[in-house]
Amino acid sequence: MRQTGHSNGSPRVACRLLCQIGTHPFEDQKRMKTLPLLALMAAAAVGTVARAEVSSTVTLASDYDFRGISQTAKDPALQLSLDWSGDSGFYVGAWASNVDFGPDTVSDVEVDVYAGYSGNFTDDFSYDFSVTQYSYFDTADKVDYAEAAFGLAYQGFSTKFWYAWDYGNTGLAARYIEANLELPLPKDFGLLVHAGQSSGEYWGDDKYTDYAIGLTKTVGKFDLTLKWIDGSDYRPGNNVDGNVFSSDSKAFFSVATSFPWE
């Protein structure tokens, strides 16, 4: 149940944050404000463990793109998830990926832990609320932070609002709002359309919009995605050295499979 905005799922660390990595003091108090909420939601989920479902997804992607900005300097990414969901609507999970934030940083891995609750107003109209803690290893970069999200979906259309009150451990708030359309096509193909905007204190005058359009295809146990992504509205990420935090438009391809296989 990896969240989109992801598509999915801040660039978690952005270009302007690069100069702060390793110098901003880590604030344990801010993390402690997030952990109790995650723990409470996880405890509620564990209360329905007898009716739980566990799944895992492995994804190989041409890039770790997040909201139009590369998190791997346009290099390939291996991403893993482990999810638990109960019939009550509560869920918890973890997601991990390699990252590359440039030669002045030490983080090689991102691990996200999240908990949430989803449900339906009607058969076609659903909602979702979640809280995610983003962590980076090596922890010397001191850019861990938390983000809350609320989303609505109607048939193939969905929208979600994300809010980080301490984006990248900078003390500044950031917002992201996205809209997605997923339509089935013949022969197990699908159409994807996405638009999102990053704004708030952290982004300031650099607030930007990202777009994506693409196709999906199911082949046996594997889900293939090919899409065009454009985050170039974020000008500081245009034509950057080494493609670190690049926001240039690009072709993106991924192949994923989920376990257990049925």
N, C-alpha and C positions, 0 to 999 in steps of 0.2 A: 504493500500500500504506500509506496513511495509517492510523496506529494509532488504535484506539478508546480511549475514556476521556474519550478523546476523545472519544467520540461526542459521545465517542469516545474531540481526542486532547486538574493541578497547578492549581485554576485557576492559570494560569501565574503570575499575580500576584494576590494576594488582598487583601482590605480592609486587614488589619493591616499589610501590606507598604507601603501607600500612604505612610505617614508616614516610611518608610525610603528611598524612592526619592530618589536624588540625594544621599544622605548616607552610605550604606554604602560603604566603600572597596572598589574592585574588586580581586579577588584573582586575578592571572594564574596563580598556582601551581595553584589549584583547577581552572581550565579545562584546564591542561596535563595534569592527571591523567586527563581525559576524552578529549582529542584522540588520544593514542596508541592507545587502545582502539578508537575510531572508525576511525582510520587502518588498524589491523590488520585489522579486519573488512572494510573497504572493499577493502584489498589482496587479501584472500582472495576477495572477490567478483569482482574484476577478473581473477583467474586463470581464470575461466570465461566471459570476455567473448564468446567465439565462439558460445556458446549462450545469449546474453542476450536479454532482452525489455525494451523500453523503453515506458513508458506515461505518460500525463499525464491529470489530472482537473481540471476546472474546476467549482467549486460556487458558487452564489449562495444565501445563507441569510438568513433573517429576523433572525438573531442569531448571534454567535460564542459559543456556549455551551460551557463546559468544566467538566465535573463539577458541573453544576448552577448555575454562576456565570457571569454574562455577562462577556465580555471586550471588548464593544463598546458598553456602556451600553445594551443592548437595541436597538441600531441594526443595520441589515443588514451582512452581511460578504461580501466576495468572496475566495474561497480557491482557491489553485492548488497543484498538486503535480506533481512529476516523479519517476518511479520507475524503477529498473533492477533486474531480478531475473534470476538465473541458474538453470539446471537443478539446480545443486548444492544450492540452498536459500539461498544468500547473497543479500542484497539491500541496496541503498542508495537513499536518496531525499532529497528536500527538499520542504517544505510551507510555504506562506506565507499570511498573512491580515492584513487591517487590524485594528487594535485601538484601543480608547479607554479609557484608565485615569484619565481625569479631568483637570481644568484644571491640576493641580499636577505633571503629568508631560509629557514630550515625545515619548514613543514612539508612533508611528503604525502600525508594521509589526512583525509577528512572523515570524521565519524559523526553521524547525526543520530540522535536518539529522540524519539517522538512518541506522544500519546495523544489520543483524540477520541471523539465520539461522532458517529454519523447515524443518520436516520432518514426517514421518508415522511413527507407531508402527504403525498399520494404515490401511486405506482410510478409516475413519471417525474415527480418533483422531490428532490432530496437536499439535504444540508450536511455540512461537515464542520467541526471545530477541532483544532489541534494546537498543540504547543510543541516546539522543536528546540532542542539544544544542539548547537553546532560546535564541534570541538576539532582542533587541529593538532597534529603531532608531527614534529616535536612541539611541546607546549611553550617553548621559549618565545615563540612569536606573540603569545598573549593576545590573540584576537578572537577567542571564544565568545559566543553570544547566544541569545535566545530570541525566538520569534513566535508570535501567535498568528493564527490564520482562521478565517471563517469563509466558507464557500457555499454556493447554491448551484444546483444543476437541474436542468429541465431537458429531458431526453438527451440529445446530443450536444446541447449548449451548457457551458458552465462558466461561472465567474468566481473569483476568489480574491479576498483582501488580506494582505500580510502586513504585520506591524512588528518592528523590532525597536524596542525602547532604548537599547544600548548597542547600536549596530557596530559590529566588529570591535567591541570593547572600547569605543571612542567616547561614550557618554552622549552621543547624538542619536536621535530617533530617525528611522527610515520607514517608508511605506512602499508597498508594491501592490498594484491592482492589475488583474489580468482577466482576459476573456478568451475562451477556447471553444472551438466547434469541431466535433468529431462526427463524421458521417460515414456510414457503411456504403461500400461500393461492391459491384459484382466480383465474383471470383476471389472472395476473401480479402479484397483490398479495402482500404479505408482512406478518407481524406481528413487531414489535420489543418486547422487554421488557428493561429494564435496572435494575440497582441497584448502587450503589457506596458505599464509605465512605472518607473522608479522615481520617487520624490521624497520630500521631507528634509529635515535639518541636515542630515548627513550629505545629501546630494546637492542641496542649495541650488545654485544657478546651473549645475550640471545635470539636473533631472533630465531623463531621457525616456524614449519609447523603443521597445524592441518588437520585432515581428517574426513570424515563421509560417511557412506553408509547406505541406509535404504529403507523402503517401505512406501507408502502412500495408503490410502484407503478412499473412499467417501462412507459414510453410511447415506442416507437421507440428512439431513441438516448439517451433521457433517463431518469434515475432520480429519482423524486419521493419525498420523505419528509415526513410530517405526524405530529407527536408532541406529547405533553404532557410537560413537564419540570418537576420539582419539586426544588429545592435548598433550600427554605425551612427545613430543619433547621439550616442555617447562619444563626443568628440575626443576626450583625452585618451580613448582607446583606439583611435584610428592610426594605422601605420606605425605601431609601437615596435621598439627594438625587441627582437627575439619572440615576438607575438605574446609577451606576458600581459595578461589582462586585455587581449585584443578584442575589440568590438566590431571589427570588420565583418562584412557579410561573408557567408561561407556555405558550402554544402556540408551536410551532416549525415552520417550513416551509423546505424546501430543494429545489433542483433541481440535478442534477449530470449531467455527461456526460464520458466518458472517451475518450481518443484513443490509438492510431488507431482510427477507426471501422471496423468490419468489415462 
